[in-house]
């Protein structure tokens, strides 16, 4: 696919992903068409993963363990929580 093989596009996507730090923005991005192309669209229900991320953000966990990361979609969202 041209989108992912083009180094300029890859850099732009990487920069954009690094800018997504707020929980709601991260969830919105992860359910966007671009996230589907990048294969980072979660399989969870949007409202459920959003609620979990809000809880985790309040708890400020030092460590977070996900058993069975699949394609890393939820892991991507976990990385957007600053702690």
C-alpha positions as CSV (number, residue, x, y, z in Angstrom):
1,X,0.0,0.0,0.0
2,X,1.5,3.4,-1.0
3,X,0.2,5.2,2.1
4,X,2.4,3.1,4.4
5,X,5.4,2.6,2.1
6,X,5.9,6.4,1.5
7,X,8.4,7.6,4.2
8,X,7.0,11.1,4.2
9,X,3.5,9.7,4.9
10,X,4.8,7.4,7.5
11,X,6.6,10.3,9.3
12,X,3.4,12.4,9.1
13,X,1.3,9.6,10.6
14,X,3.9,9.0,13.4
15,X,3.8,12.7,14.2
16,X,0.1,12.8,14.2
17,X,-0.1,9.7,16.5
18,X,2.3,11.3,19.0
19,X,0.0,14.4,19.2
20,X,-3.0,12.3,20.2
21,X,-2.7,12.3,24.0
22,X,-6.2,13.1,25.4
23,X,-8.3,10.1,26.1
24,X,-11.4,11.2,24.0
25,X,-9.2,12.3,21.1
26,X,-7.3,9.0,21.2
27,X,-10.6,7.0,21.2
28,X,-12.0,9.1,18.4
29,X,-8.8,8.6,16.4
30,X,-8.7,4.9,17.0
31,X,-12.2,4.5,15.6
32,X,-11.5,6.7,12.5
33,X,-11.0,5.4,9.0
34,X,-7.3,6.1,9.2
35,X,-7.0,3.8,12.2
36,X,-8.6,1.1,10.2
37,X,-6.0,1.5,7.5
38,X,-3.3,1.4,10.2
39,X,-4.9,-1.6,11.8
40,X,-5.2,0.1,15.2
41,X,-9.0,0.1,15.5
42,X,-10.0,-1.6,18.8
43,X,-12.5,-4.5,18.8
44,X,-14.1,-3.3,22.0
45,X,-17.2,-1.2,22.2
46,X,-16.2,2.5,21.9
47,X,-18.1,3.5,25.1
48,X,-16.6,0.7,27.1
49,X,-12.9,1.3,26.1
50,X,-13.4,5.1,26.6
51,X,-14.8,4.5,30.2
52,X,-11.9,2.2,31.0
53,X,-9.3,4.7,29.7
54,X,-10.9,7.4,31.9
55,X,-10.7,5.2,34.9
56,X,-7.1,4.4,34.2
57,X,-6.2,8.0,33.7
58,X,-7.6,8.9,37.1
59,X,-5.8,6.0,38.8
60,X,-2.4,6.9,37.3
61,X,-1.1,3.3,37.2
62,X,2.6,2.8,37.2
63,X,2.3,-0.4,35.3
64,X,-0.4,-1.8,33.1
65,X,-0.6,-5.4,31.9
66,X,-2.7,-6.5,29.0
67,X,-2.9,-10.2,28.5
68,X,-3.4,-11.0,24.8
69,X,-2.7,-7.9,22.9
70,X,-4.0,-9.2,19.6
71,X,-3.0,-6.5,17.0
72,X,-2.0,-3.9,19.6
73,X,-5.1,-1.8,19.2
74,X,-5.9,-1.5,22.9
75,X,-2.2,-1.2,23.7
76,X,-2.1,1.8,21.4
77,X,-4.8,3.4,23.5
78,X,-3.1,2.5,26.8
79,X,0.0,4.3,25.6
80,X,-2.0,7.5,25.2
81,X,-2.7,7.7,28.9
82,X,-0.1,9.8,30.6
83,X,1.1,8.7,34.0
